[in-house]
Amino acid sequence: MGLRVANGPVSWGVDLPDKPGAPPWEDVFTEIGEAGYKWCELGPVGYLPDDDDLVRAELEARGLGVAGSYIFQPLHDDDRLAAIADITHGTCRRIAGLGGKFLVVIDMVSDERGATAGRSAVAPRLDGQPYEVLLKGLRQSASIALEHGLTPVLHPHAGSYIEFEDEIERVLDDTADDGLQLCIDTGHFAYAGVEPVRFLAEHRDRTPYLHFKDIDPIVHQKVVSDGVAFFDAISLGVFCPVGQGVVDFNALAAELKNGFDGPGTIEQDRDFRSPTTPLEDAKASLDYLRGLGLAD
């Protein structure tokens, strides 16, 4: 049942457009094609040139179609929402202009919550007016995506204010009428102690998009027990190629073969100092999913 499996700049360490040491975008998308992918996410707005015709030609030359892309913004910050709206419009115009269908909506990791990533018992929750601001940011993002003809999907993220199961369920309930769907990232769910396959089975009707990701069990146990902040955990190698960590991808494959037909993006958040190369890891992850019959 080969799914449309994508990869993107995040797996090359590019989660922000101006990240120091980021590889040239042409090299990243060349390697995505070389690794065997036919689909991609575009990465953060500002990483690619602001020229749809140029980018379209470069992607077509590499045999790559566009699944979508994401916003990674502090949706919990009321003072930033106007600027985030502009970023979201720009991101959606780029996705739609290049044939993508999905906007992945992610609340940015905060210092407060990044420090408690994976540790539900000590993580401060939003409530009252701060929680209403978060909902406002989510609804704004969903509305803009729909305006551009895209499907907005919420991506719960380790180290953000939408990480743990109680937070995810609450937000899903409170945005049920806003057109916001769900992207389950298997690695971030596992990082937060949420079983991704069970959660997918319970929310199939609201999950049109997936991120395939895995976490190293030894590193994860250490960073959680030692209280290591989220971005420091990435530097320690908490994310690993798909199939080499804790996520039960055999169970996921069985669940997806029951009729899931959406795209999925392989991601491996990484430090530029990783001992393996992004190309090696991207190819290993795709080969693993192929072995499970999940990718063409």
N, C-alpha and C positions, 0 to 999 in steps of 0.2 A: 504494500500500500504506500509506495514512495511519497512522502510528504515533500512540500516545497521547503527544503532546508536551506537556510541562509547563514551567513556570517557577516561580521562587520568590524569597523575600526576598534571597538571596545576590546576585541580579542588581541589587538596589536597594541593595547595599552592606552588607546585614545578615547577617553570618556569625556574630556572637555576640549574645546576647539583650540585653545592656546596652551596646551599642556607642554611644558618644556621637554625636549627630547623626542617629541612625536615624529614618527617616520613620515615621509612624504605620502600624500594621499594616493598618488599614482602607484607607488610601490605596494601600498596596502591592498588596493583592489586588484592589482596584478596577482598578488599572492593568494587572495581569496579565490580567484579563478584557477590558479595553478593547483590549489588544494583540492579542486574538484567541485566547487560550488557553482550553482547556476543562479543563485539568488543572493541578495545582500541587503543589509540595513545600511543606511547612509552615514550614520554617526552623527555627532553633534553639529548643529547648524553653525556655520563659520569654519568648519574644517575643510569642506569642499569649496571650490571657487563658486562665486555667485553668478553662474552662467549655465543654465539648464542645458542648452544645446551642446556645450563643451562636455559637461559631465555625462550627458546621455550618450554621446558618441564614444567617450572613453569606456563607459560601462558596456555598451554594445560590442565594442572591440574585444572585450574580455569575456563576452558571452554571459553577462550578468543582468538579470532582471531585479527589480526593486520590490522588496516586501513592505518596507516602511522605514520608520526611524523613530526617534524618541525626543522628549524634552526631559531634562534632568535639572529641575529647578526647585527653589525653596517655596513650594506651594503653601506652606504654613506661615509665610511672612507677608502680612497685609501690605506693608510698605513696598513690596516688590511686585505685587500682582499686576500693576499696569505695565511694567516693563516685561513681565513674563508673558502677558497677552501679546505684545509685539513679537517676542521670540517665538511664541506658539504659532502665530499667523505666518511668520517667515518659514518655520519648519514645515507647516502644513502645505504651504504653497510649493515648497521644494518637493515634498513627498508626492503630492498630486501631480505636479508637473512632470515627474519622472515615472509615473505609472504605479506608484505604491498605493496601498489601501489602508494602512494602519498607522496610527499615532500611538506610541507607547508613552504613557504618562507616569512619571516617576517623581515623587517627592525627594528632593535632594537630601543626602546625608547631612545631618546637623552635628555640631560639636557635642551637644548634649546627648543626643541619641547614638551618635557614632561611638561614643565611649562605652555604651552598654550593648553593643551589637551582639545578638545571640543570647542575651541574658534577660529573659522576660521579667523575672522577679524584681529586678532592680531598675528596669527601664521606666523613666517617667512618661506618663501618658498625657495626651492633650485632652482637655475637657473644657466645657463652657465656651467662652468667646474664642479662645485659641483654636479649639476644634472647629468652630463655625467658620473661622478663616480658612482652615484647611479644606473644608467642604466647598467653600467659595472658590478656592483655587482649582479644585478638581472639576467643579461644574463649569468654570470658565474654560478650562482646557478642553473638556468634552464638547462644549458648545462650539468652540472654534473649529475643532476637528470636524464635527458634523457639518458645519458651514462650508467646509472645503471638500465635502464628500468622502471623508475618511471615517473609519471606525476607531474611536478612542478606546484604549485598553489600559486599565490600571495595572501597574507593575509594583506590587509590594517589594520593598527593598530593605535588606539588612542595614541597620544604622539609620533608618528613617523613622518618621512618625507613623508609617504604615508598614509594620514588620511582622508583628505577632498575630496569632489567629484571632484573638478577640478584636484587634484593631482592623484586620482585614474584613471580618464579618460585619463589624459595625459600619465601616465605610461602604461596603457593598449594599447593605440594607438602606443606608441613607442616600445613596445615589441610584437607587433602583429605577427611578423615573427620569434619569438625566441622560440616558443613552451611553453611560460608561460601562464598558464590558471589562473583562479580566484577562490579563496575561500572567500565567503561572510560570515563574522562573524556578525551575527545579532546585537550583543551587541556593538561591536566596531563601526559598521555603525551608530547605533542609538546614541551612545556617540558623534559621529562627526556630527550629524544632517543630516545624509544621510538615506533616507527611504529604508531599506533593501529589502522589497518585490518588490517595484518598480524597484530597481536597478537589482534585480535578473531577473525580467521579461524582462528587456532591454538587459540583458547579459546572457541569458540562454545558448546560444551556446558556451560560454566560461567559464561556471561555473559547473564543475563536482563534487565539494566538498563544504561542508558547515560546519560552526561552529554555533551551537545553543547556544546563550547566551542572557542574559537579563540584564537590568539596572533598578535600583530603581529610580523612577522619582523624589522623594523628595531629595535624596542624590545627584543625578545627577544635578538637578537644583542648589543646593547649591554649589557644587564644581565648576561648570562652572561660576556661578555669583561671587563667591569669588576668582576665579583664583587659585584653588587648583591644584597642580601638579598631574600627572597621578598616580604615585605609592602611593601618600598620599590618593588619592581618593579610591584606592583599600582598604587601611586600614580603611577608613570610611565606607566601605560596599557598594560601588557604584554598584557592580555586585551582583545579586540576583538569586535565582533559576528560571529556565525557566518557564514562565507563570505568574510570580509575578511582572513583571515590565512593561515597556512601549512598548515592541515589540508586534506587532499584529500577534500572531502566528496562529490565525484562518485564516487570509489572507494568511500567508505563507503556511499553509497547503493546502489551495485551489490552490495556485500557484504550489506547488510541486506535487499535484495530477494530474497535466497536463502532467506528464511523467518524472519527475526527478527520476533517478535511481542510483545516486551516494551515497556514505556514508556521514554521518554527525556526528560531534563530539560535544557533550555537554561539555561546559566549563563554569566554574565559577571562575574567578580569585579571590583569597581570601587571607586574612590575617590569620595567624595561631591563632590569638586571637579571631576569629569570634565566636559569641555565639552559632551558630549551628555547627554541625559536617559535614565534607565533605560527609560522608556516607548518612546522612539524606537528605542533599541537592541534592546529585546525584540521590538518589532514587525518591525524589519529582519531579525533572526535567524529569526523564524518565517516571514516571507515568503520568505526564502531557502530554507528547508527545504521549504516548499510548492512552490517552483519545481522542486525536485529530486524531487517526488512522495513525500516522506517524512512530510509532515504534511497532515492534512485541511484 
